[in-house]
Amino acid sequence: MLTFQQIILRKFFILFFILFIAVGAITYYWLKEFYISQAKESLKQSLELITFAIDNETKLDILAQKIKTNLNTRVTIIDINGKVIAESHEDLTKMDNHKYRAEIMQSNEEDYGYVIRYSNTLQEHMLYIAKKHTFNNHTVYIRLAKELKNINSQIFSLGIKVLIVLILFFIAIFIVTYKINTQLKNETQKIAHFLKDLATKKKPTYVSSDFSQEFFHITNLLTKISQILTKREKQKTKYTNKLEASNKQKDDIISAISHEFKNPIAVINGYSQTLIDDENLNPNIRNKFLTKIYKNGNKLSDLIDTLRLSIKLDSGQMSMNFTTINLYDTINESVENIKLNYPNREAIITGDKEITIRADNSLFCVVISNLVENAFKYSEDEVRVNFDDKALHVIDSGIGINKNNLENITNKFYRVHENSWNNSLGLGLFIVSNIVNLHNFSLNIKSEENMGSTFSVNF
């Protein structure tokens, strides 16, 4: 396959050849007609001068020789019957009758007779022009002739000059075309390299050209396409990373769920198997085993309820039942339920016992329970629960949370690796945050490592 430059050069040379032939032919025929016309006019003027010079005493043969010498032109004088009576170049006795020559017959009807033909006498193509003239009561035909080879030599000489001009012109055109072609080649190569880099994901984002308006628009369009593709590639990479993170998170979730479910199930299976195998087991030990089975069954139920609640909150399917609740009673009830699992811990509740808020009682109990249980799990001193008509604060003096974990602590299934923050599934504060948002409240967390944390629900 030819290159773009080779195609342009081939087309140029074909066009040059066609134009050269066409211009050459047109120029040749135009110049030929021009010179013949000029020669014809020159012979006419010479004829007029000769007719003025002829009088009754003129010797025609002498006149013919003078014209030959002075004008370098062949002259033939013919009588009315066609007989040559004077000739400048040949022996008139050997010449044929000229009565029926075309130029002689035409001069009978018009002012001049004109013809181009081959002369057998001189063996040359000649231009003939004849005029009918009367002197001394005699009618004669005066005919002048000029060799066409002189005209052709003039045409050839001028044609050479025109050819040189044409060649110089086409050389200039060729140089300009070559330069333009080189620029086009450079521009197309630049675009080709850009597209190659784009295809191989080397991520070029910009290409420009000021060679022409067309190239400017093309490179602008390519730049926009490149930027779009780069943006999509970044989005794809971001989405892939997100999927990878999501898959890792799912693996962690499955691992966490498996771990959390495995322990209670193992306890239930172990104690159940012991009860089945030993029918004579001591009643006190039997009751102790049954209690363990019951507590672990409740633990499984709580885990399942937590997962179901998180799914409902995440999908926006949670229905709300707003009522006016007494804030102190709700806090106290939630704290007492939590203390069943932490019998040796204290929670100090401080606030106006008459304060009420509009909330879903069961969901708001979940918020308080999660916050108080977290405080119990990750601190050793008493936990303080302060409230007023603007906010609820759960304060502990435990291990605290570092800044990196603080930003993500309310994300679903997020767990602080060093302390398994919230609960083992990483759903506690996610549930709290969503319930708070459903109430159009806000959750604010302040914490310092080894200094404790404050969880505030702003009404």
RODO-2510 file (C-alpha; in nm, 4 decimals, decimal comma):
residues 459
     n   res          X          Y          Z
     1     m     0,0000     0,0000     0,0000
     2     l     0,1329     0,3433    -0,0945
     3     t     0,2024     0,6075     0,1650
     4     f     0,0091     0,9330     0,1686
     5     q     0,3190     1,1173     0,0412
     6     q     0,3650     0,8718    -0,2484
     7     i    -0,0013     0,9092    -0,3477
     8     i     0,0268     1,2893    -0,3491
     9     l     0,3478     1,2832    -0,5548
    10     r     0,2053     1,0356    -0,8039
    11     k    -0,1097     1,2454    -0,8470
    12     f     0,1047     1,5565    -0,8837
    13     f     0,3186     1,4098    -1,1630
    14     i     0,0119     1,2761    -1,3472
    15     l    -0,1544     1,6161    -1,3186
    16     f     0,1694     1,7879    -1,4284
    17     f     0,1948     1,5647    -1,7362
    18     i    -0,1688     1,6213    -1,8368
    19     l    -0,1456     1,9961    -1,7823
    20     f     0,1856     2,0113    -1,9672
    21     i     0,0400     1,8337    -2,2738
    22     a    -0,2790     2,0417    -2,2649
    23     v    -0,1019     2,3750    -2,2120
    24     g     0,1628     2,2845    -2,4699
    25     a    -0,0952     2,1953    -2,7345
    26     i    -0,3076     2,5025    -2,6635
    27     t    -0,0008     2,7254    -2,6630
    28     y     0,1309     2,5773    -2,9890
    29     y    -0,1929     2,6209    -3,1801
    30     w    -0,2546     2,9636    -3,0352
    31     l     0,0968     3,0811    -3,1236
    32     k     0,0717     2,9273    -3,4703
    33     e    -0,2516     3,1093    -3,5386
    34     f    -0,1047     3,4271    -3,3967
    35     y     0,2121     3,4166    -3,6099
    36     i     0,0230     3,3206    -3,9242
    37     s    -0,2151     3,6090    -3,8613
    38     q     0,0811     3,8416    -3,8107
    39     a     0,2526     3,7102    -4,1249
    40     k    -0,0693     3,7509    -4,3186
    41     e    -0,1036     4,1122    -4,2045
    42     s     0,2627     4,1779    -4,2874
    43     l     0,2154     4,0385    -4,6401
    44     k    -0,0973     4,2462    -4,6848
    45     q     0,0930     4,5620    -4,5949
    46     s     0,3724     4,4626    -4,8337
    47     l     0,1132     4,4072    -5,1100
    48     e    -0,0298     4,7525    -5,0531
    49     l     0,3148     4,9095    -5,0782
    50     i     0,3899     4,7168    -5,3996
    51     t     0,0632     4,8221    -5,5644
    52     f     0,1494     5,1840    -5,4855
    53     a     0,4977     5,1385    -5,6309
    54     i     0,3836     4,9922    -5,9622
    55     d     0,3277     5,2338    -6,2481
    56     n     0,3263     5,2164    -6,6270
    57     e     0,7035     5,2274    -6,6474
    58     t     0,7742     4,9622    -6,3850
    59     k     0,9710     4,6610    -6,4989
    60     l     0,7946     4,3732    -6,3231
    61     d     1,0855     4,1268    -6,3229
    62     i     1,3180     4,3912    -6,1784
    63     l     1,0548     4,4772    -5,9171
    64     a     1,0329     4,1115    -5,8197
    65     q     1,4067     4,0917    -5,7589
    66     k     1,4069     4,4131    -5,5550
    67     i     1,1267     4,2762    -5,3316
    68     k     1,3223     3,9567    -5,2867
    69     t     1,6311     4,1521    -5,1857
    70     n     1,4664     4,4140    -4,9648
    71     l     1,1829     4,2171    -4,8067
    72     n     1,3218     3,8629    -4,8310
    73     t     0,9816     3,7655    -4,9598
    74     r     0,8841     3,5625    -5,2627
    75     v     0,6756     3,7594    -5,5135
    76     t     0,4948     3,6258    -5,8166
    77     i     0,3095     3,8405    -6,0720
    78     i     0,0456     3,6655    -6,2837
    79     d    -0,1531     3,7981    -6,5769
    80     i    -0,5278     3,7703    -6,6204
    81     n    -0,4934     3,4379    -6,7991
    82     g    -0,2875     3,2792    -6,5201
    83     k     0,0514     3,3044    -6,6860
    84     v     0,3416     3,3955    -6,4573
    85     i     0,4974     3,7124    -6,5938
    86     a     0,7405     3,7843    -6,3073
    87     e     0,8935     3,5633    -6,0366
    88     s     1,1520     3,6432    -5,7713
    89     h     1,2785     3,2972    -5,6828
    90     e     1,2281     3,0572    -5,9743
    91     d     1,2434     3,0375    -6,3535
    92     l     0,9027     3,1566    -6,4609
    93     t     0,9204     2,9610    -6,7858
    94     k     0,9051     2,6388    -6,5875
    95     m     0,6068     2,7373    -6,3776
    96     d     0,2521     2,6099    -6,4366
    97     n    -0,0504     2,8215    -6,5145
    98     h    -0,1816     2,9844    -6,1937
    99     k    -0,5263     3,0867    -6,3102
   100     y    -0,7004     2,8278    -6,0977
   101     r    -0,4895     2,8570    -5,7866
   102     a    -0,7080     2,9038    -5,4806
   103     e    -0,5599     3,2374    -5,3781
   104     i    -0,5968     3,3745    -5,7351
   105     m    -0,9590     3,2653    -5,7611
   106     q    -1,0393     3,4081    -5,4157
   107     s    -0,8808     3,7448    -5,5034
   108     n    -1,1295     3,7738    -5,7899
   109     e    -1,4154     3,7756    -5,5392
   110     e    -1,2548     3,9435    -5,2388
   111     d    -0,9897     4,2025    -5,1702
   112     y    -0,7325     3,9360    -5,0989
   113     g    -0,6889     3,5704    -5,1693
   114     y    -0,5368     3,3649    -4,8890
   115     v    -0,4187     3,0027    -4,8656
   116     i    -0,1564     2,7767    -4,7038
   117     r    -0,0324     2,4857    -4,9102
   118     y     0,2714     2,2899    -5,0161
   119     s     0,4766     2,4464    -5,2986
   120     n     0,6015     2,1928    -5,5542
   121     t     0,8363     2,4561    -5,6884
   122     l     1,0101     2,5319    -5,3601
   123     q     0,9121     2,2082    -5,1907
   124     e     0,8065     2,3947    -4,8778
   125     h     0,4790     2,4727    -4,7034
   126     m     0,4031     2,8310    -4,7923
   127     l     0,1654     3,1047    -4,6865
   128     y     0,0223     3,2712    -5,0007
   129     i    -0,1653     3,5988    -5,0245
   130     a    -0,2747     3,7505    -5,3574
   131     k    -0,4290     4,0781    -5,4668
   132     k    -0,5844     4,1762    -5,7990
   133     h    -0,4331     4,4977    -5,9397
   134     t    -0,4830     4,7017    -6,2585
   135     f    -0,2187     4,9213    -6,4146
   136     n    -0,1443     5,0382    -6,7717
   137     n    -0,4893     4,9042    -6,8671
   138     h    -0,3771     4,5570    -6,7729
   139     t    -0,5059     4,3403    -6,4892
   140     v    -0,2506     4,1380    -6,2992
   141     y    -0,2374     3,9362    -5,9767
   142     i     0,0383     4,0202    -5,7343
   143     r     0,1103     3,7288    -5,4992
   144     l     0,3454     3,7233    -5,2019
   145     a     0,4537     3,4069    -5,0257
   146     k     0,6324     3,3255    -4,7006
   147     e     0,7790     2,9949    -4,5889
   148     l     0,5996     2,8411    -4,2894
   149     k     0,9223     2,6950    -4,1584
   150     n     1,0216     3,0441    -4,0493
   151     i     0,6938     3,0752    -3,8649
   152     n     0,7427     2,7298    -3,7087
   153     s     1,0951     2,8231    -3,5977
   154     q     0,9547     3,1335    -3,4295
   155     i     0,6828     2,9278    -3,2660
   156     f     0,9412     2,6744    -3,1508
   157     s     1,1619     2,9485    -3,0079
   158     l     0,8732     3,1025    -2,8178
   159     g     0,7483     2,7572    -2,7160
   160     i     1,0847     2,6828    -2,5549
   161     k     1,0558     3,0008    -2,3525
   162     v     0,6980     2,9149    -2,2512
   163     l     0,8115     2,5612    -2,1617
   164     i     1,0871     2,6994    -1,9382
   165     v     0,8358     2,9255    -1,7649
   166     l     0,5956     2,6306    -1,7212
   167     i     0,8709     2,4096    -1,5835
   168     l     0,9775     2,6784    -1,3375
   169     f     0,6139     2,7299    -1,2408
   170     f     0,5578     2,3588    -1,1820
   171     i     0,8852     2,3322    -0,9898
   172     a     0,7594     2,6076    -0,7600
   173     i     0,4230     2,4293    -0,7324
   174     f     0,6043     2,1012    -0,6624
   175     i     0,8125     2,2579    -0,3851
   176     v     0,5045     2,4105    -0,2251
   177     t     0,3129     2,0830    -0,2643
   178     y     0,6026     1,8844    -0,1194
   179     k     0,6228     2,1128     0,1821
   180     i     0,2468     2,0907     0,2354
   181     n     0,2644     1,7154     0,1901
   182     t     0,5472     1,6938     0,4470
   183     q     0,3417     1,8969     0,6918
   184     l     0,0395     1,6748     0,6274
   185     k     0,2586     1,3694     0,6857
   186     n     0,3855     1,5118     1,0138
   187     e     0,0344     1,5993     1,1282
   188     t    -0,1068     1,2571     1,0373
   189     q     0,1884     1,0828     1,2051
   190     k     0,1279     1,2900     1,5165
   191     i    -0,2381     1,1850     1,5182
   192     a    -0,1405     0,8213     1,4444
   193     h     0,1068     0,8177     1,7373
   194     f    -0,1596     0,9729     1,9584
   195     l    -0,4135     0,7032     1,8624
   196     k    -0,1511     0,4299     1,9096
   197     d    -0,0703     0,5567     2,2577
   198     l    -0,4416     0,5800     2,3295
   199     a    -0,4952     0,2206     2,2126
   200     t    -0,2050     0,0911     2,4241
   201     k    -0,3389     0,2789     2,7281
   202     k    -0,0393     0,5065     2,7662
   203     k    -0,3061     0,7605     2,8511
   204     p    -0,2292     1,0617     2,6316
   205     t    -0,4830     1,3315     2,7065
   206     y    -0,3938     1,6116     2,4674
   207     v    -0,3103     1,6557     2,0990
   208     s    -0,3291     1,9799     1,9006
   209     s    -0,2687     2,1122     1,5507
   210     d    -0,2747     2,4611     1,4022
   211     f    -0,1922     2,3407     1,0488
   212     s    -0,5472     2,3899     0,9233
   213     q    -0,8982     2,4351     1,0545
   214     e    -0,9812     2,0722     0,9702
   215     f    -0,6828     1,9369     1,1639
   216     f    -0,7647     2,1753     1,4489
   217     h    -1,1182     2,0328     1,4755
   218     i    -0,9922     1,6724     1,4420
   219     t    -0,7305     1,7105     1,7168
   220     n    -0,9794     1,8920     1,9402
   221     l    -1,2252     1,6042     1,8954
   222     l    -0,9517     1,3467     1,9631
   223     t    -0,8486     1,5351     2,2779
   224     k    -1,2085     1,5306     2,4030
   225     i    -1,2394     1,1581     2,3237
   226     s    -0,9107     1,0900     2,5045
   227     q    -1,0254     1,2841     2,8091
   228     i    -1,3571     1,0971     2,8106
   229     l    -1,1785     0,7619     2,7822
   230     t    -0,9322     0,8597     3,0549
   231     k    -1,2202     0,9643     3,2782
   232     r    -1,4007     0,6370     3,2088
   233     e    -1,0811     0,4428     3,2745
   234     k    -1,0434     0,6189     3,6086
   235     q    -1,4087     0,5467     3,6890
   236     k    -1,3558     0,1850     3,5862
   237     t    -1,0447     0,1594     3,8035
   238     k    -1,2294     0,3241     4,0904
   239     y    -1,5242     0,0897     4,0421
   240     t    -1,2889    -0,2109     4,0239
   241     n    -1,1148    -0,1022     4,3414
   242     k    -1,4536    -0,0511     4,5004
   243     l    -1,5603    -0,4001     4,3934
   244     e    -1,2376    -0,5451     4,5272
   245     a    -1,2874    -0,3605     4,8549
   246     s    -1,6497    -0,4719     4,8611
   247     n    -1,5508    -0,8322     4,7963
   248     k    -1,2915    -0,8116     5,0725
   249     q    -1,5507    -0,6588     5,3000
   250     k    -1,7948    -0,9364     5,2122
   251     d    -1,5267    -1,1939     5,2896
   252     d    -1,4657    -1,0220     5,6233
   253     i    -1,8410    -1,0085     5,6889
   254     i    -1,8876    -1,3756     5,6076
   255     s    -1,5878    -1,4594     5,8242
   256     a    -1,7242    -1,2456     6,1094
   257     i    -2,0764    -1,3874     6,0820
   258     s    -1,9354    -1,7395     6,0615
   259     h    -1,7212    -1,6769     6,3692
   260     e    -2,0013    -1,5149     6,5711
   261     f    -2,2510    -1,7870     6,4826
   262     k    -1,9996    -2,0676     6,5259
   263     n    -1,9347    -2,0120     6,8987
   264     p    -2,3009    -2,0133     7,0160
   265     i    -2,3820    -2,3043     6,7884
   266     a    -2,0788    -2,4961     6,9212
   267     v    -2,1925    -2,4282     7,2790
   268     i    -2,5495    -2,5338     7,2010
   269     n    -2,4355    -2,8486     7,0212
   270     g    -2,1852    -2,9381     7,2940
   271     y    -2,4215    -2,8999     7,5893
   272     s    -2,7096    -3,0612     7,3967
   273     q    -2,4964    -3,3635     7,3098
   274     t    -2,3969    -3,4003     7,6765
   275     l    -2,7621    -3,3904     7,7870
   276     i    -2,8576    -3,6497     7,5251
   277     d    -2,5700    -3,8837     7,6098
   278     d    -2,6102    -3,8679     7,9923
   279     e    -2,9692    -3,9190     8,1069
   280     n    -2,8596    -3,9405     8,4706
   281     l    -2,6831    -3,6036     8,4720
   282     n    -2,6981    -3,4098     8,7987
   283     p    -3,0072    -3,1801     8,7924
   284     n    -2,8042    -2,8747     8,8900
   285     i    -2,5576    -2,9360     8,6088
   286     r    -2,8498    -3,0098     8,3722
   287     n    -3,0076    -2,6750     8,4597
   288     k    -2,6736    -2,5014     8,4155
   289     f    -2,6333    -2,6580     8,0706
   290     l    -2,9888    -2,5672     7,9715
   291     t    -2,9253    -2,2086     8,0820
   292     k    -2,6126    -2,1962     7,8643
   293     i    -2,8104    -2,3350     7,5707
   294     y    -3,0859    -2,0777     7,6282
   295     k    -2,8442    -1,7834     7,6507
   296     n    -2,6576    -1,8861     7,3373
   297     g    -2,9886    -1,9351     7,1565
   298     n    -3,0809    -1,5794     7,2556
   299     k    -2,7413    -1,4613     7,1361
   300     l    -2,8059    -1,6185     6,7944
   301     s    -3,1496    -1,4580     6,7867
   302     d    -2,9978    -1,1179     6,8715
   303     l    -2,7387    -1,1551     6,5946
   304     i    -3,0112    -1,2401     6,3440
   305     d    -3,2250    -0,9475     6,4620
   306     t    -2,9256    -0,7148     6,4267
   307     l    -2,8621    -0,8318     6,0692
   308     r    -3,2306    -0,7962     5,9750
   309     l    -3,2438    -0,4463     6,1271
   310     s    -2,9308    -0,3363     5,9388
   311     i    -3,0745    -0,4691     5,6105
   312     k    -3,4015    -0,2815     5,6622
   313     l    -3,2202     0,0395     5,7499
   314     d    -2,9832     0,0058     5,4546
   315     s    -3,2662    -0,0549     5,2056
   316     g    -3,4886     0,2220     5,3433
   317     q    -3,7700    -0,0223     5,4261
   318     m    -3,7849     0,0567     5,7969
   319     s    -4,1290     0,1794     5,9058
   320     m    -4,1439     0,4415     6,1806
   321     n    -4,3949     0,4805     6,4658
   322     f    -4,3460     0,8245     6,6189
   323     t    -4,4864     0,8899     6,9662
   324     t    -4,4103     1,1263     7,2520
   325     i    -4,1723     0,9443     7,4864
   326     n    -4,0273     1,0357     7,8213
   327     l    -3,6550     1,0543     7,7664
   328     y    -3,5535     0,9555     8,1219
   329     d    -3,7809     0,6508     8,1306
   330     t    -3,6543     0,5299     7,7928
   331     i    -3,2882     0,5762     7,8939
   332     n    -3,3419     0,4072     8,2320
   333     e    -3,5240     0,1098     8,0785
   334     s    -3,2522     0,0603     7,8160
   335     v    -2,9722     0,0878     8,0727
   336     e    -3,1383    -0,1642     8,3056
   337     n    -3,1694    -0,4153     8,0199
   338     i    -2,8033    -0,3727     7,9301
   339     k    -2,6933    -0,4086     8,2943
   340     l    -2,8352    -0,7627     8,2975
   341     n    -2,5303    -0,8613     8,0926
   342     y    -2,2997    -0,6306     8,2904
   343     p    -2,4132    -0,6805     8,6539
   344     n    -2,1022    -0,5215     8,8050
   345     r    -2,1154    -0,2004     8,6014
   346     e    -2,2828     0,1298     8,6793
   347     a    -2,4385     0,3918     8,4513
   348     i    -2,5057     0,7339     8,6022
   349     i    -2,8081     0,9027     8,4414
   350     t    -2,8345     1,2809     8,4754
   351     g    -3,1103     1,5029     8,3356
   352     d    -3,4594     1,6484     8,3760
   353     k    -3,7007     1,3567     8,4240
   354     e    -3,9858     1,5528     8,2607
   355     i    -3,8200     1,6009     7,9193
   356     t    -4,0049     1,4377     7,6269
   357     i    -3,9206     1,3951     7,2580
   358     r    -4,0981     1,2704     6,9440
   359     a    -3,9411     0,9389     6,8447
   360     d    -3,9977     0,5741     6,7652
   361     n    -3,9629     0,4233     7,1140
   362     s    -3,8375     0,0769     7,0133
   363     l    -3,5791     0,2148     6,7662
   364     f    -3,4586     0,4854     7,0049
   365     c    -3,4097     0,2150     7,2680
   366     v    -3,1810     0,0386     7,0186
   367     v    -2,9753     0,3609     6,9897
   368     i    -2,9355     0,3985     7,3656
   369     s    -2,8649     0,0268     7,4153
   370     n    -2,5898     0,0223     7,1540
   371     l    -2,4214     0,3368     7,2859
   372     v    -2,4336     0,2262     7,6526
   373     e    -2,3209    -0,1298     7,5715
   374     n    -2,0231     0,0057     7,3750
   375     a    -1,9318     0,2244     7,6705
   376     f    -1,9523    -0,0771     7,9046
   377     k    -1,7463    -0,2985     7,6729
   378     y    -1,4583    -0,0585     7,6184
   379     s    -1,4221     0,1120     7,9562
   380     e    -1,3833    -0,0044     8,3147
   381     d    -1,5176     0,2928     8,5117
   382     e    -1,8782     0,4017     8,5399
   383     v    -2,0556     0,5328     8,2318
   384     r    -2,2365     0,8648     8,2393
   385     v    -2,5535     0,9352     8,0449
   386     n    -2,6377     1,3066     8,0403
   387     f    -2,9364     1,4575     7,8610
   388     d    -3,1345     1,7781     7,8203
   389     d    -3,3919     1,9046     7,5714
   390     k    -3,1228     1,9500     7,3029
   391     a    -2,9045     1,6384     7,3166
   392     l    -2,8236     1,3024     7,4748
   393     h    -2,4590     1,2290     7,5708
   394     v    -2,3095     0,8878     7,6536
   395     i    -1,9653     0,9413     7,8093
   396     d    -1,6982     0,6873     7,8997
   397     s    -1,3327     0,7041     8,0004
   398     g    -1,2206     0,3960     7,8110
   399     i    -0,9662     0,3179     7,5393
   400     g    -1,1010     0,5726     7,2889
   401     i    -1,0834     0,5717     6,9081
   402     n    -0,8027     0,6975     6,6857
   403     k    -0,8702     0,9564     6,4146
   404     n    -0,8445     0,7133     6,1196
   405     n    -1,1073     0,4810     6,2659
   406     l    -1,3250     0,7707     6,3800
   407     e    -1,3991     0,8705     6,0179
   408     n    -1,5296     0,5233     5,9268
   409     i    -1,6750     0,4027     6,2545
   410     t    -2,0379     0,4390     6,1430
   411     n    -1,9897     0,2497     5,8141
   412     k    -2,1669    -0,0788     5,7665
   413     f    -1,9627    -0,3819     5,8820
   414     y    -1,6696    -0,1577     5,9721
   415     r    -1,4667    -0,3006     6,2554
   416     v    -1,1600    -0,1601     6,4253
   417     h    -0,9138    -0,4430     6,3901
   418     e    -0,7226    -0,3754     6,7089
   419     n    -1,0282    -0,3855     6,9346
   420     s    -1,3219    -0,5105     6,7229
   421     w    -1,4995    -0,1819     6,7878
   422     n    -1,8836    -0,1617     6,8235
   423     n    -1,9614    -0,5313     6,8121
   424     s    -1,8210    -0,8329     6,6401
   425     l    -2,0229    -0,7711     6,3193
   426     g    -1,9431    -0,4023     6,2945
   427     l    -2,3118    -0,3058     6,2764
   428     g    -2,3727    -0,1269     6,6070
   429     l    -2,2876     0,2319     6,5144
   430     f    -2,4122     0,1791     6,1577
   431     i    -2,7553     0,0992     6,3029
   432     v    -2,7301     0,3893     6,5490
   433     s    -2,6361     0,6353     6,2741
   434     n    -2,9225     0,5264     6,0468
   435     i    -3,1859     0,5386     6,3228
   436     v    -3,0640     0,8846     6,4270
   437     n    -3,0914     1,0036     6,0649
   438     l    -3,4437     0,8625     6,0338
   439     h    -3,5414     1,0813     6,3284
   440     n    -3,3739     1,3824     6,1654
   441     f    -3,1350     1,3901     6,4607
   442     s    -2,7548     1,4013     6,4291
   443     l    -2,4804     1,1836     6,5760
   444     n    -2,1568     1,3434     6,6916
   445     i    -1,8568     1,1449     6,8172
   446     k    -1,5615     1,2892     7,0070
   447     s    -1,2824     1,0614     7,1181
   448     e    -0,9149     1,0491     7,2121
   449     e    -0,7115     0,7339     7,2462
   450     n    -0,6791     0,6206     7,6096
   451     m    -0,8877     0,9212     7,7197
   452     g    -1,2412     0,8010     7,6454
   453     s    -1,5251     0,8863     7,4122
   454     t    -1,8424     1,0949     7,3998
   455     f    -2,1316     0,9909     7,1791
   456     s    -2,3882     1,2683     7,1370
   457     v    -2,7334     1,2474     6,9765
   458     n    -2,8434     1,6014     6,8958
   459     f    -3,2213     1,6448     6,8756
***
